[in-house]
Amino acid sequence: MKLMVVGGGGREHAIIKKLKENKTVEKIYALPGNGGMAEDAELVNIGAKDIDAIVDFAVKNQIDYAVVAPDDPLVLGAVDALEAVGIPCFGPRANAAIIEGSKVFSKNLMKKYGIPTAEYEVFDDMDAALKYLETAPIPTVIKADGLALGKGVIIAETREAARDAVRSMMQDKVFGKSGDHIVIEEFLTGPEVSVLSFTDGKVVVPMVSSMDHKRAGDNDTGLNTGGMGTVAPNPYYTEALAKECMETIFLPTVNAMNAEGRTFKGCLYFGLMITPKGPKVIEYNCRFGDPETQVVLPLLESDLLTVMQATTNGTLAETEVKFGKGNACCVIMASAGYPSAYEKGFLMTIPEAVRDTVYVAGATLDSEGLKTNGGRVLGVTAVADTLPEAIDAAYKKVETIHFENAYYRHDIGKRAMEAYGK
């Protein structure tokens, strides 16, 4: 089979490495991929949002199956366009990807179908939003409606900070048109849990849970990032909670999308908070999370391509989806200064012995070798029987990898260990 994976980060590298395990796969193209994937896939210089060029390439190269991994092309209708020319895909169509593409849509969906989430109000007028903030409970959460590279959410600790957030989104357009509509919602407390799930629109098969670390600095300090590391499974996500989430959140969400004529197929990501009143949805994503994918897929024992095809074909109920009982830890190696200004173009040294679970997020390849080309550069993952062993192994790998201006957190997994009482 000839496969095509749309996207170019660490998530896509993890997907490609897992797809390669299927013996029927003869070739994988990455559009656009990055230099660090060159050993695992053929790189094609087509941007993930260039839908026409993606479709044209797929047809000309007789692609048997496509995986559309990032949010932008999914929301823009990449799956619809590929299916229209007869190419089966992993990922939701545009009318289902709206569950991430519009926070207003997803909040209204949850309210309509009784899915637990934070209380909220929607605004498309800045003055009305500012007036609401005069009496709104503080802290509060301000969210831009549309996609904003994972950065369109601001937790405001004071009224002034809340007002600044509203003005920056609605007046200054820091997130472009994503800030035309905003959601102001209740600030929830409790442990956060990420649960990625496979769904064919009929059944939901959750993957192993994970815990993300969004802040740039140790002890959860500094700016929000796309993610500085993850561990799996998440110790706060018990079997009892998993059962409750299936009954009150996962299945109701898929059923709600069906009822709206927006059947969701692919990977539906549930960002949850375990509040004192039970689990509630913080956000939905219409695709694999990054860097959650880099700890979840290494624990998958079933064949990824087979599972993906089952979501497309509607046969997930008859398909085995098995995860190992081990633990995984991923430490993101970033460029110093991320998520603000940073330098790039530094030569990387990655020993051959650790490359099996090193996922390249931002790199170029030239005659000198692999060079940094992003804020997040590498996801360094280790799998072990216990969480302490996985954390230790991941950091030992990190110590063997070198590039100038390398930066990483030193406490990935610390919160999870506290949950275990260690």
Secondary structure, 3 states (H helix, E strand, C coil): CEEEEEECCHHHHHHHHHHCCCCCCCEEEEEECCHHHCCCCEECCCCCCCHHHHHHHHHHCCCCEEEECCHHHHHHCHHHHHHHCCCCEECCCHHHHHHHHCHHHHHHHHHHHCCCECCEEEECCHHHHHHHHCCCCCCEEEEECCCCCCCCEEEECCHHHHHHHHHHHHCCCCCHHHHCCEEEEECCCCCEEEEEEEECCCCEEECCCEEECCEEEHHHEEEECCCCEEEECCCCCCHHHHHHHHHHHHHHHHHHHHHCCCCCCEEEEEEEEEECCEEEEEEEECCCCCCCHHHHHHHECCCHHHHHHHHHHCCHHHCCCCECCCEEEEEEEEECCCCCCCCCCCECECCHHHHHHEEECCEEEECCEEEECCCEEEEEEEEECCHHHHHHHHHHHHHCCECCCEECCCCCCHHHHHHCCC
